[in-house]
Amino acid sequence: MSAPAIILMLAAMIIIWGGLAVSVTALLVRGRREDSEARAEAFARAHANLRGDPDRP
């Protein structure tokens, strides 16, 4: 293989693996954020229920 072909192959591998790493990281961050929001909403609903406030979700 020639040097330009090897460089192109390495660059393609870095781009592909880098994209995969960024995608996985974004999914993990999104999952944690949604879990945190869901937990806060459930906490608010539980407290509203304990206070007997039917207007609050």
Buried (B, 14 or more C-beta within 10 A) or exposed (E): EEEEEEEEEEEEEEEEEEEEEEEEEEEEEEEEEEEEEEEEEEEEEEEBEEEEEEEEE
